[in-house]
């Protein structure tokens, strides 16, 4: 059975062909070639990629080094796709950017604690810069090929980010997407300070939320709500309940963008490369505002419903709560006041709320002074959404191009932006960012058509767990740091393993054997199991083929065309891989590679054994022609995943970098050799192209 489930089709074609041959019917040019028919089938409906692309990966906070989740949950996937696009559409047509998120309350809180304890004596910028450099080193060590890894809080990228932030604010204001609102902000009376988002903890007000931590206006699951909705707030400074004082800030009128965003989701559902669970998550927030009240809380239902503003009731007998649905957020908030006055406890549902744009924290990107709103800074979440635009501009400037050309990359029908994120951030990228970017393109009174608007594509991965637990720097379960993993595994072993986990479909646990309790360190290490495709199977095939041409062909690749079966298998693997890559189905890509490389390895092993038995030089050369053709295709497919090992193979082949180009993927390998008439570089015994980690030899 091939990758398309069409074995019976080709058997039928072959039988038909044989039948025509047997009875001599029809002219020669009318005879059916099963191989050519299969090739047409394999090639049909190939995906279309943009002419230019920007790839981004979610920005890590500047208060920490990278842990395994940053690398395995986002950066490896983004890098694999960026590398693929460089091979597919040309490296000059791809920009891959990310950077350190330098602002926000988690950073302020971490810095404050370190300063108070005496563990750090520098400025907050020095603190963030130190973490930025550590993050960059980890990314380099994992072979993450960013064109630019910037920082929103220092250097030239900070300056560009301020310019972009000014433009975003002024444009949104001009297009009527911003509003001034006075909302409650938590104030610690004992410490006499306003509290930032992470200095207040409580319970998430969203019905059914399983978050272990809720902060001032968002929980650890990414749910958004107004500060006044937080249940049982406590100040982390004084450990006492804070009071609330009204503070005026700028807000994006996100709650008024519901219809526009629904239109966007409706359009995205028609596309084959969108992850359905991402769209489902977005739609959960596009529902009308609701309040859930438990039946046991209601003593006089008729009187209560008369007191509530206009609403509809959803009453399902089997449920403990009654649902009250309101037309807009204003009506829901009036209902909240009624329920509070009656002492009735309730929960709210996911819905769009005004998205805070500014705050009063000194360490942040400055907001332009407008009217009586002065000395404000941007809240970290909105400014981090357009930070990749800032990084794109900074990169273009860095390579000597006009930074204003970023428009050709971010807002052009021939370009596409791909943003790789974790599932907790779908609300920000899939909803808030879409509304903000739409607001940059048109006035709210005459909104842009969301079906025609070329907005970024969001690729959200599910959680990558650690030993079956959700681990994070702020939780009780601490994740292993990215650099620590490299004490046990190679970057390429980890890269292919992370891709194989299938985070596109569900949350999956990372279970490295070396981190398991001693009593459970039995059986196969799952990381090594996936890595074996590189370190054992493909490594052995490439090495064996090099040794064979050295021994029997004086280091020269034999002449000849590969067999039809070999070419068809290569084309099927390449086109199936291409479709999975288009849909960002990275785990499926690893299945294709596993099937194809093992097929080549089995072909070589069985065929060369027979040739050796008969001392058949012609057969040996035929096998080498076939295998090096297969290796050439495998190199193209593996290059985005295991770049260092592929480069070693390319160098031993004496091939140009154009060997990775998809435009010529099926052309003969000799075309890409720098000196095709010169013997290949001698491969010494036991050389590995895809290496094991030194500790794995010690273990053996």
C-alpha positions as CSV (number, residue, x, y, z in Angstrom):
1,X,0.0,0.0,0.0
2,X,1.5,3.4,-1.0
3,X,1.1,6.7,0.8
4,X,-2.1,7.4,-1.1
5,X,-3.8,4.0,-0.5
6,X,-4.0,3.3,-4.3
7,X,-2.3,0.0,-4.8
8,X,-5.3,-1.6,-6.4
9,X,-5.5,1.2,-8.9
10,X,-2.0,0.6,-10.2
11,X,-2.4,-3.2,-10.2
12,X,-5.5,-2.6,-12.4
13,X,-3.6,-0.3,-14.7
14,X,-0.8,-2.8,-15.0
15,X,-3.2,-5.6,-15.8
16,X,-4.9,-3.5,-18.4
17,X,-1.5,-2.7,-20.0
18,X,-0.5,-6.3,-20.1
19,X,-3.8,-7.2,-21.7
20,X,-3.3,-4.7,-24.5
21,X,0.2,-6.0,-25.0
22,X,-1.1,-9.5,-25.3
23,X,-3.8,-8.9,-27.8
24,X,-1.9,-6.3,-29.8
25,X,-4.9,-3.9,-29.9
26,X,-4.4,-0.2,-30.2
27,X,-1.6,1.9,-31.5
28,X,1.7,2.2,-29.6
29,X,1.1,5.8,-28.5
30,X,-2.3,4.7,-27.0
31,X,-0.8,2.1,-24.7
32,X,-1.1,2.8,-21.0
33,X,2.0,3.0,-18.9
34,X,1.1,2.2,-15.3
35,X,4.2,4.0,-14.2
36,X,3.4,7.2,-16.1
37,X,-0.2,7.1,-14.8
38,X,1.0,6.7,-11.3
39,X,3.4,9.6,-11.7
40,X,0.5,11.8,-12.9
41,X,-1.5,10.8,-9.9
42,X,1.3,11.4,-7.4
43,X,2.0,14.9,-8.9
44,X,-1.6,16.1,-9.1
45,X,-2.9,18.7,-6.7
46,X,0.5,19.8,-5.5
47,X,0.3,22.6,-2.9
48,X,1.1,26.2,-3.9
49,X,3.6,28.0,-1.7
50,X,4.0,31.8,-1.5
51,X,6.7,33.6,-3.4
52,X,7.9,35.2,-0.2
53,X,7.5,34.1,3.4
54,X,8.1,35.3,7.0
55,X,8.3,32.6,9.7
56,X,8.1,33.7,13.3
57,X,8.3,31.7,16.6
58,X,6.7,32.8,19.8
59,X,8.9,35.2,21.8
60,X,10.3,33.9,25.1
61,X,10.2,36.2,28.1
62,X,13.4,37.9,29.1
63,X,13.4,36.6,32.7
64,X,14.6,33.1,31.8
65,X,16.8,30.8,29.7
66,X,15.1,28.5,27.3
67,X,13.6,25.2,28.6
68,X,12.7,22.1,26.5
69,X,9.2,23.4,25.8
70,X,10.4,26.5,24.0
71,X,12.6,24.4,21.8
72,X,10.5,21.3,21.4
73,X,7.1,22.9,21.4
74,X,7.8,25.8,19.0
75,X,11.2,26.6,17.7
76,X,12.1,23.2,16.2
77,X,8.8,23.3,14.2
78,X,9.3,26.9,13.1
79,X,12.9,26.2,12.1
80,X,12.0,23.1,10.2
81,X,9.4,25.0,8.2
82,X,11.7,27.9,7.6
83,X,14.4,25.6,6.3
84,X,12.0,23.8,4.1
85,X,10.7,27.0,2.6
86,X,14.3,28.2,1.8
87,X,14.8,25.0,-0.1
88,X,11.3,25.2,-1.7
89,X,11.1,28.8,-2.7
90,X,14.7,30.1,-2.3
91,X,16.5,31.2,0.8
92,X,16.4,34.9,-0.4
93,X,12.6,34.7,-0.2
94,X,12.4,33.6,3.4
95,X,12.9,35.6,6.6
96,X,12.8,33.8,9.9
97,X,12.6,36.1,13.0
98,X,12.0,36.0,16.7
99,X,13.4,37.6,19.7
100,X,13.4,38.1,23.5
101,X,10.2,39.6,24.9
102,X,11.9,42.1,27.2
103,X,8.9,43.6,28.9
104,X,6.0,42.5,31.1
105,X,5.1,41.8,34.7
106,X,6.8,38.3,34.9
107,X,10.1,40.0,34.1
108,X,9.6,42.8,36.5
109,X,8.6,40.4,39.3
110,X,11.6,38.1,38.7
111,X,14.0,41.1,38.6
112,X,12.5,42.5,41.8
113,X,13.0,39.2,43.7
114,X,16.6,38.8,42.5
115,X,17.4,42.4,43.5
116,X,15.8,42.0,46.9
117,X,17.7,38.8,47.6
118,X,21.0,40.2,46.4
119,X,21.3,37.6,43.6
120,X,21.6,40.2,40.9
121,X,23.0,43.7,41.1
122,X,22.6,45.1,37.6
123,X,19.9,47.1,35.9
124,X,16.8,45.5,34.5
125,X,18.2,46.0,30.9
126,X,21.3,44.2,31.9
127,X,19.2,41.4,33.5
128,X,17.2,40.9,30.3
129,X,20.3,41.2,28.0
130,X,22.0,38.4,30.0
131,X,19.0,36.1,29.5
132,X,18.7,37.1,25.8
133,X,22.3,36.0,25.2
134,X,21.7,32.7,26.9
135,X,18.5,32.2,24.8
136,X,20.4,32.9,21.6
137,X,23.2,30.5,22.5
138,X,20.6,27.7,23.1
139,X,18.9,28.4,19.8
140,X,22.3,28.3,18.0
141,X,23.1,25.0,19.7
142,X,19.9,23.5,18.5
143,X,20.7,24.6,14.9
144,X,17.7,27.1,14.9
145,X,18.5,29.1,11.7
146,X,17.0,32.5,12.6
147,X,17.8,35.4,10.3
148,X,17.4,37.7,13.3
149,X,16.9,37.0,17.0
150,X,16.2,40.5,18.3
151,X,15.1,42.1,21.5
152,X,12.3,44.5,22.1
153,X,14.1,46.2,25.0
154,X,17.6,47.1,23.8
155,X,19.8,47.6,20.7
156,X,18.7,48.7,17.3
157,X,15.7,46.4,17.4
158,X,14.4,48.4,20.4
159,X,14.6,51.6,18.4
160,X,12.8,50.1,15.4
161,X,10.2,48.5,17.7
162,X,9.4,51.9,19.2
163,X,8.9,53.4,15.7
164,X,6.6,50.5,14.7
165,X,4.7,50.8,18.0
166,X,4.1,54.5,17.4
167,X,2.8,53.8,14.0
168,X,0.5,51.0,15.2
169,X,-1.0,53.3,18.0
170,X,-1.5,56.3,15.7
171,X,-3.1,54.2,13.0
172,X,-5.5,52.3,15.3
173,X,-6.5,55.7,16.9
174,X,-7.0,57.2,13.5
175,X,-9.1,54.2,12.4
176,X,-11.3,54.3,15.5
177,X,-10.2,51.0,17.0
178,X,-9.0,52.6,20.3
179,X,-11.0,53.8,23.3
180,X,-10.1,55.3,26.6
181,X,-11.5,53.3,29.5
182,X,-11.3,53.7,33.3
183,X,-11.1,50.2,34.8
184,X,-10.3,48.9,38.2
185,X,-6.6,48.2,38.9
186,X,-5.5,46.4,42.0
187,X,-3.7,48.5,44.6
188,X,-1.8,47.1,47.6
189,X,-2.7,49.5,50.5
190,X,0.0,48.1,52.8
191,X,2.8,48.6,50.2
192,X,1.1,51.7,48.7
193,X,1.7,50.5,45.1
194,X,-0.4,49.6,42.1
195,X,0.1,45.9,41.3
196,X,1.2,44.6,38.0
197,X,-0.5,41.6,36.4
198,X,1.7,38.9,38.1
199,X,1.6,40.5,41.5
200,X,-2.1,39.5,41.9
201,X,-3.3,35.9,42.0
202,X,-6.7,34.5,42.3
203,X,-9.2,32.1,40.6
204,X,-10.1,32.4,36.9
205,X,-13.8,33.6,36.5
206,X,-14.3,31.6,33.3
207,X,-16.7,28.7,33.6
208,X,-14.9,25.3,33.5
209,X,-11.4,26.8,33.5
210,X,-8.8,24.3,34.9
211,X,-6.0,26.9,35.3
212,X,-3.8,26.5,38.4
213,X,-3.1,30.2,38.4
214,X,-5.1,33.3,37.5
215,X,-3.6,36.8,37.5
216,X,-5.0,40.3,37.2
217,X,-6.7,40.0,33.8
218,X,-5.5,36.6,32.4
219,X,-5.0,33.1,33.6
220,X,-2.3,30.6,32.9
221,X,-4.6,29.0,30.2
222,X,-4.7,32.3,28.3
223,X,-8.3,33.3,29.2
224,X,-8.9,37.0,29.2
225,X,-11.2,38.9,31.5
226,X,-11.6,42.3,33.2
227,X,-9.7,42.7,36.5
228,X,-13.0,43.2,38.4
229,X,-14.0,39.6,37.5
230,X,-11.0,37.9,39.2
231,X,-12.2,35.7,42.0
232,X,-10.5,36.0,45.5
233,X,-7.6,38.2,44.5
234,X,-4.5,38.3,46.7
235,X,-1.4,40.6,46.5
236,X,1.8,38.6,46.2
237,X,3.6,41.5,47.9
238,X,1.6,41.7,51.2
239,X,-0.3,38.4,50.9
240,X,-3.5,40.4,51.5
241,X,-6.5,41.1,49.4
242,X,-5.8,44.3,47.4
243,X,-8.3,47.2,46.9
244,X,-9.3,48.4,43.5
245,X,-8.8,51.9,42.1
246,X,-9.9,53.1,38.7
247,X,-7.1,53.8,36.2
248,X,-7.6,55.1,32.7
249,X,-5.9,53.3,29.8
250,X,-6.1,52.8,26.1
251,X,-8.0,49.7,25.0
252,X,-8.6,48.0,21.6
253,X,-12.3,47.7,20.9
254,X,-12.0,44.0,20.6
255,X,-15.5,43.2,21.8
256,X,-16.9,45.1,18.8
257,X,-14.9,43.0,16.3
258,X,-16.9,39.8,16.8
259,X,-18.6,39.7,13.4
260,X,-15.4,40.6,11.6
261,X,-13.5,37.7,13.4
262,X,-16.3,35.3,12.7
263,X,-16.0,36.1,9.0
264,X,-12.3,35.4,9.3
265,X,-12.8,32.0,10.9
266,X,-15.4,31.0,8.4
267,X,-13.0,31.7,5.6
268,X,-10.1,29.8,7.3
269,X,-12.3,26.7,7.5
270,X,-12.2,26.5,3.8
271,X,-8.4,26.1,3.7
272,X,-6.7,22.8,3.9
273,X,-3.7,24.0,5.8
274,X,-5.5,25.3,8.9
275,X,-5.5,23.4,12.1
276,X,-9.2,22.8,13.1
277,X,-8.6,22.9,16.8
278,X,-7.0,26.3,16.5
279,X,-10.1,27.6,14.8
280,X,-12.4,25.9,17.4
281,X,-10.4,27.6,20.2
282,X,-10.9,31.0,18.5
283,X,-14.6,30.4,18.0
284,X,-15.0,29.7,21.7
285,X,-14.2,33.4,22.4
286,X,-16.5,34.6,19.6
287,X,-19.7,33.6,21.5
288,X,-22.1,36.1,23.0
289,X,-21.4,37.2,26.6
290,X,-23.0,34.8,29.1
291,X,-23.3,34.3,32.8
292,X,-23.7,30.9,34.5
293,X,-25.7,30.8,37.7
294,X,-26.1,27.6,39.7
295,X,-29.7,26.7,40.3
296,X,-29.1,26.3,44.0
297,X,-28.1,30.0,44.1
298,X,-31.5,31.2,42.8
299,X,-34.4,31.4,45.3
300,X,-36.8,33.4,43.1
301,X,-36.0,32.8,39.4
302,X,-38.8,34.9,38.0
303,X,-37.9,38.0,40.1
304,X,-34.2,37.6,39.2
305,X,-34.8,37.4,35.5
306,X,-37.0,40.5,35.7
307,X,-34.1,42.4,37.3
308,X,-31.6,41.3,34.6
309,X,-31.2,43.4,31.5
310,X,-32.4,42.0,28.1
311,X,-31.3,38.4,27.8
312,X,-32.1,34.9,26.6
313,X,-32.1,31.8,28.8
314,X,-30.5,28.4,28.1
315,X,-31.9,26.0,30.6
316,X,-30.8,22.4,30.2
317,X,-32.4,20.3,33.0
318,X,-29.4,18.0,33.4
319,X,-27.0,20.8,34.1
320,X,-26.4,22.4,37.5
321,X,-26.3,25.9,36.0
322,X,-28.7,28.1,34.1
323,X,-27.1,30.1,31.3
324,X,-28.0,33.7,30.7
325,X,-27.0,35.1,27.2
326,X,-26.6,38.8,26.6
327,X,-26.4,40.9,23.4
328,X,-23.2,42.7,24.4
329,X,-20.7,43.1,27.1
330,X,-22.4,46.2,28.5
331,X,-25.6,44.2,29.2
332,X,-23.6,41.4,30.7
333,X,-21.8,43.7,33.1
334,X,-25.1,45.2,34.2
335,X,-26.3,41.7,35.0
336,X,-23.1,41.1,37.0
337,X,-23.9,44.2,39.1
338,X,-27.4,42.8,39.8
339,X,-26.1,39.4,40.8
340,X,-23.5,40.9,43.0
341,X,-26.1,43.1,44.7
342,X,-28.1,40.0,45.5
343,X,-25.1,38.1,46.8
344,X,-25.5,35.5,44.0
345,X,-22.2,33.7,43.0
346,X,-21.8,33.2,39.2
347,X,-19.2,32.4,36.5
348,X,-18.8,34.1,33.1
349,X,-18.2,32.5,29.8
350,X,-15.5,33.0,27.2
351,X,-16.2,36.1,25.2
352,X,-14.4,39.1,23.7
353,X,-13.5,41.8,26.1
354,X,-11.7,45.2,25.5
355,X,-8.1,44.4,24.9
356,X,-5.8,46.6,27.1
357,X,-3.2,48.4,25.1
358,X,-1.5,50.5,27.7
359,X,-0.4,50.5,31.3
360,X,1.5,52.6,33.8
361,X,4.6,50.4,34.2
362,X,7.8,52.4,33.6
363,X,9.8,49.5,32.0
364,X,8.1,49.2,28.7
365,X,7.6,50.6,25.2
366,X,6.4,54.2,25.4
367,X,2.9,55.1,24.2
368,X,2.6,58.4,22.3
369,X,1.3,61.2,24.5
370,X,-2.3,62.0,23.3
371,X,-4.8,64.3,24.9
372,X,-4.5,63.9,28.7
373,X,-3.0,60.4,28.4
374,X,0.7,60.8,29.2
375,X,3.7,58.8,30.4
376,X,2.0,55.4,29.5
377,X,3.7,52.3,28.2
378,X,2.3,49.6,26.1
379,X,1.1,46.4,27.8
380,X,3.5,43.7,26.8
381,X,1.0,41.4,25.0
382,X,-0.1,43.8,22.3
383,X,3.4,45.2,21.5
384,X,4.8,41.6,21.3
385,X,2.2,40.9,18.6
386,X,3.7,43.4,16.2
387,X,7.3,42.9,17.4
388,X,8.0,40.4,14.5
389,X,7.2,43.3,12.1
390,X,9.8,45.3,14.0
391,X,12.3,42.5,13.7
392,X,11.6,42.1,10.0
393,X,12.3,45.8,9.4
394,X,15.5,45.6,11.5
395,X,16.7,42.6,9.5
396,X,16.0,44.3,6.2
397,X,17.9,47.3,7.4
398,X,20.7,45.0,8.6
399,X,21.2,43.4,5.1
400,X,21.2,46.8,3.4
401,X,17.6,47.0,2.2
402,X,14.9,49.6,2.7
403,X,13.2,48.6,6.0
404,X,9.9,49.8,4.5
405,X,10.0,46.9,2.2
406,X,8.6,44.9,5.1
407,X,5.2,45.6,3.5
408,X,6.1,43.2,0.6
409,X,6.6,40.5,3.2
410,X,3.7,41.2,5.6
411,X,0.9,42.6,3.4
412,X,1.3,41.3,-0.2
413,X,-0.8,38.8,-2.0
414,X,2.3,36.9,-3.1
415,X,3.6,36.6,0.5
416,X,2.6,34.8,3.6
417,X,3.5,35.1,7.3
418,X,3.6,31.9,9.4
419,X,3.5,32.3,13.2
420,X,4.4,29.3,15.3
421,X,3.0,29.5,18.9
422,X,1.8,27.4,21.8
423,X,-1.9,26.7,22.3
424,X,-2.1,29.0,25.4
425,X,-1.5,32.0,23.1
426,X,-4.2,31.3,20.5
427,X,-6.3,34.1,22.0
428,X,-3.6,36.7,21.5
429,X,-2.4,35.7,18.0
430,X,-5.6,34.3,16.6
431,X,-8.0,37.0,17.9
432,X,-6.3,40.1,19.3
433,X,-3.6,40.2,16.6
434,X,-6.1,39.6,13.8
435,X,-8.2,42.5,15.0
436,X,-5.2,44.8,15.4
437,X,-3.8,44.0,12.0
438,X,-7.2,44.5,10.4
439,X,-7.4,47.8,12.2
440,X,-4.1,48.9,10.6
441,X,-5.6,48.2,7.1
442,X,-8.9,50.0,7.3
443,X,-11.2,52.2,9.4
444,X,-13.5,50.5,11.8
445,X,-16.5,52.3,10.2
446,X,-15.6,50.6,6.9
447,X,-13.8,47.4,8.0
448,X,-11.6,45.3,5.7
449,X,-13.0,42.2,4.1
450,X,-11.4,39.5,6.3
451,X,-11.7,36.9,3.5
452,X,-9.5,39.0,1.3
453,X,-7.1,40.3,3.9
454,X,-3.7,38.6,3.8
455,X,-3.2,38.1,7.6
456,X,-0.6,35.8,9.2
457,X,-1.3,32.1,9.5
458,X,-1.3,30.8,13.0
459,X,0.3,27.4,13.6
460,X,-0.5,26.5,17.2
461,X,1.0,23.4,18.9
462,X,-0.6,21.7,21.8
463,X,1.3,21.4,25.1
464,X,4.4,19.4,25.2
465,X,4.3,17.8,28.7
466,X,7.2,16.5,30.8
467,X,6.9,13.0,32.2
468,X,3.1,13.2,31.8
469,X,2.9,16.5,33.7
470,X,2.5,20.1,32.5
471,X,5.8,21.8,33.4
472,X,6.6,25.4,33.4
473,X,9.0,27.8,35.1
474,X,6.1,29.2,37.2
475,X,4.6,25.8,38.2
476,X,5.6,23.2,40.7
477,X,6.9,20.9,38.0
478,X,10.1,22.5,36.6
479,X,11.0,21.7,33.0
480,X,14.5,20.6,32.0
481,X,16.5,23.4,30.5
482,X,17.2,23.2,26.7
483,X,21.0,23.3,27.2
484,X,20.8,20.5,29.8
485,X,19.3,18.1,27.3
486,X,22.3,18.5,25.1
487,X,24.3,16.7,27.8
488,X,22.6,13.5,26.8
489,X,21.3,13.8,23.2
490,X,22.5,15.5,20.0
491,X,20.4,18.4,18.6
492,X,19.3,16.3,15.6
493,X,18.1,13.4,17.8
494,X,16.0,15.8,19.8
495,X,14.8,17.7,16.7
496,X,13.4,14.6,14.9
497,X,11.9,13.4,18.2
498,X,10.1,16.6,18.9
499,X,8.7,16.7,15.4
500,X,7.5,13.1,15.7
501,X,5.4,13.8,18.9
502,X,2.4,15.1,16.9
503,X,1.7,18.3,18.8
504,X,-0.6,19.3,16.0
505,X,-3.1,16.8,17.2
506,X,-2.9,16.6,21.0
507,X,-0.7,17.3,24.0
508,X,2.1,14.7,24.2
509,X,4.5,13.9,27.0
510,X,8.3,14.2,26.5
511,X,9.7,11.1,28.2
512,X,13.5,11.1,27.9
513,X,14.9,8.0,29.6
514,X,17.7,9.8,31.3
515,X,15.1,11.9,33.3
516,X,13.0,9.0,34.4
517,X,13.4,7.6,38.0
518,X,16.1,4.8,38.1
519,X,13.5,2.1,38.6
520,X,11.7,3.1,35.4
521,X,14.8,3.4,33.2
522,X,14.0,0.2,31.3
523,X,13.3,-0.5,27.7
524,X,13.9,1.8,24.7
525,X,14.7,5.5,25.1
526,X,12.0,7.2,23.0
527,X,14.3,10.0,22.0
528,X,16.9,7.5,20.7
529,X,14.2,5.4,19.0
530,X,13.3,8.3,16.7
531,X,16.9,9.4,16.4
532,X,17.9,5.9,15.2
533,X,16.5,6.7,11.7
534,X,19.3,9.1,11.4
535,X,22.1,7.7,13.5
536,X,21.6,4.0,12.5
537,X,19.5,3.4,9.4
538,X,20.3,6.4,7.1
539,X,23.8,6.7,8.5
540,X,24.5,3.0,7.7
541,X,23.1,3.3,4.2
542,X,25.1,6.4,3.2
543,X,28.3,5.0,4.7
544,X,27.8,1.6,3.0
545,X,27.3,3.2,-0.4
546,X,30.4,5.4,0.0
547,X,32.5,2.3,1.0
548,X,31.1,0.4,-2.0
549,X,32.1,3.0,-4.6
550,X,35.5,3.3,-2.9
551,X,36.1,-0.5,-3.1
552,X,34.6,-1.3,-6.5
553,X,34.4,2.0,-8.5
554,X,37.5,3.9,-7.5
555,X,35.4,6.5,-5.7
556,X,33.5,7.5,-8.8
557,X,29.7,7.5,-9.1
558,X,28.7,5.1,-11.8
559,X,26.8,6.3,-14.9
560,X,23.2,5.5,-15.5
561,X,19.6,6.3,-14.8
562,X,17.8,4.9,-11.8
563,X,15.2,2.3,-12.2
564,X,11.6,3.3,-12.6
565,X,10.5,1.8,-9.3
566,X,13.2,3.7,-7.4
567,X,12.2,7.0,-9.1
568,X,8.5,6.4,-8.4
569,X,9.2,5.6,-4.8
570,X,11.2,8.8,-4.5
571,X,8.5,10.9,-6.1
572,X,5.8,9.5,-4.0
573,X,7.8,10.2,-0.8
574,X,8.7,13.7,-1.9
575,X,5.2,14.7,-2.9
576,X,3.6,13.2,0.2
577,X,6.2,15.0,2.3
578,X,5.4,18.2,0.5
579,X,1.7,18.0,1.2
580,X,2.3,17.2,4.9
581,X,4.7,20.1,5.1
582,X,2.2,22.4,3.5
583,X,-0.3,21.4,6.2
584,X,2.4,21.6,9.0
585,X,1.8,17.9,9.8
586,X,5.3,17.4,11.1
587,X,4.8,14.0,12.7
588,X,3.4,12.7,9.4
589,X,6.6,13.9,7.7
590,X,8.7,11.7,10.0
591,X,6.5,8.7,9.0
592,X,7.2,9.4,5.3
593,X,10.9,9.6,6.0
594,X,10.9,6.5,8.1
595,X,9.1,4.5,5.4
596,X,11.3,5.9,2.5
597,X,14.7,5.5,4.2
598,X,14.0,2.0,5.5
599,X,12.9,1.1,2.0
600,X,16.2,2.3,0.5
601,X,18.2,0.6,3.3
602,X,16.4,-2.7,2.7
603,X,16.8,-2.4,-1.1
604,X,20.6,-1.9,-0.7
605,X,21.1,-4.7,1.8
606,X,19.2,-7.3,-0.1
607,X,20.5,-6.3,-3.6
608,X,24.2,-5.9,-2.6
609,X,24.1,-9.2,-0.9
610,X,23.1,-10.9,-4.2
611,X,25.6,-8.9,-6.2
612,X,28.4,-9.9,-3.8
613,X,27.4,-13.5,-4.0
614,X,27.7,-13.5,-7.8
615,X,30.6,-11.0,-7.9
616,X,28.4,-9.0,-10.4
617,X,30.0,-5.6,-11.0
618,X,27.2,-4.5,-13.3
619,X,24.7,-5.2,-10.6
620,X,26.8,-3.3,-8.1
621,X,26.9,-0.2,-10.3
622,X,23.1,-0.5,-10.9
623,X,22.5,-0.6,-7.1
624,X,24.8,2.4,-6.5
625,X,23.0,4.4,-9.2
626,X,19.7,3.6,-7.5
627,X,20.8,4.2,-4.0
628,X,22.7,7.4,-4.5
629,X,19.6,8.7,-6.4
630,X,17.5,7.7,-3.3
631,X,20.1,9.3,-0.9
632,X,19.9,12.5,-3.0
633,X,16.1,12.7,-2.5
634,X,16.4,11.8,1.2
635,X,18.9,14.6,1.7
636,X,16.4,17.1,0.4
637,X,13.7,15.8,2.7
638,X,16.0,15.5,5.8
639,X,17.7,18.8,5.3
640,X,15.1,20.9,7.2
641,X,15.2,18.4,10.1
642,X,18.9,17.4,10.4
643,X,20.9,20.1,8.6
644,X,24.3,19.4,10.1
645,X,24.3,15.7,9.2
646,X,23.0,16.4,5.7
647,X,25.8,19.0,5.2
648,X,28.4,16.3,6.0
649,X,26.9,14.0,3.4
650,X,26.8,16.8,0.8
651,X,30.5,17.7,1.5
652,X,31.6,14.1,1.1
653,X,29.6,13.9,-2.2
654,X,31.4,17.1,-3.3
655,X,28.0,18.5,-4.2
656,X,26.8,22.1,-4.5
657,X,24.2,23.6,-2.0
658,X,21.7,23.6,-4.9
659,X,21.3,19.9,-4.3
660,X,18.6,20.8,-1.8
661,X,16.5,22.9,-4.2
662,X,13.0,21.6,-4.9
663,X,13.0,23.0,-8.4
664,X,15.4,20.3,-9.5
665,X,14.7,17.7,-6.8
666,X,14.4,14.7,-9.3
667,X,17.3,15.6,-11.5
668,X,20.4,13.2,-11.6
669,X,22.8,13.6,-8.7
670,X,25.8,14.1,-10.9
671,X,24.4,17.5,-12.0
672,X,25.1,18.9,-8.6
673,X,28.7,17.5,-8.1
674,X,31.3,20.2,-8.2
675,X,33.8,17.9,-10.0
676,X,31.8,15.0,-11.3
677,X,34.9,13.4,-13.0
678,X,36.9,13.5,-9.7
679,X,36.7,10.6,-7.2
680,X,34.7,11.2,-4.1
681,X,36.6,12.1,-1.0
682,X,37.7,9.0,0.8
683,X,35.5,8.0,3.7
684,X,37.5,6.6,6.6
685,X,36.2,3.6,8.6
686,X,33.5,4.2,11.1
687,X,32.8,7.8,10.2
688,X,29.3,8.9,11.2
689,X,27.4,11.5,9.3
690,X,24.6,11.5,11.9
691,X,26.3,11.1,15.2
692,X,25.4,9.6,18.6
693,X,26.0,11.7,21.7
694,X,29.2,10.7,23.5
695,X,27.3,9.8,26.6
696,X,25.4,7.1,24.6
697,X,28.7,5.3,23.8
698,X,29.6,5.5,27.5
699,X,26.2,3.9,28.3
700,X,27.0,1.1,25.9
